[in-house]
Amino acid sequence: MPKGYVILTEAVKDRAGMDAYGRAAAPAIAESGARVLAVDPKPAVLEGDWHGDQTVVLEFPSVEAARAWYESASYQKAIALRQAAAETNAVIVAGF
């Protein structure tokens, strides 16, 4: 079963709000078995336009585990904090 990756690009409007989101999301990430692979405030764009000023990459045991984390009650509590503090694009992609 391929791993699942969640990639978020965030245009941060409220740094303190994002810090609160990080504290709220951390337990849900830990409970899911995910690993935070990258948090980059200024990724090097090679082609095209990149949304936001922060990119986050999370690795999950599977795509199903990634979706279960995103839909979990504990993460749903954190989402409202992120949505208030940043404009975000988020995707789940499957690994090889």
TAGI-V604565 format. One record per backbone hydrogen bond with DSSP energy under -0.5 kcal/mol. NH is the residue of the N-H (numbers start at 1). CO is the residue of the C=O. If there is no record, write none. Layout:
nh = [NH	NH]
co = [CO	CO]
//
This chain:
nh = [4	5	6	7	7	8	9	10	11	12	13	14	18	19	20	21	22	23	24	25	26	27	28	29	30	31	32	33	33	34	35	37	37	38	40	41	45	53	54	55	56	57	58	59	60	63	66	67	68	69	70	71	72	72	76	77	78	78	79	80	81	82	83	84	85	86	87	88	89	91	93	95]
co = [60	93	58	5	91	56	89	54	87	10	85	85	14	15	16	17	18	19	20	21	22	23	24	25	26	27	28	29	30	29	59	35	57	57	55	39	43	10	10	40	8	38	6	35	4	2	62	63	64	65	66	67	68	69	72	73	74	75	75	76	78	78	79	80	81	82	11	86	9	7	5	3]
//
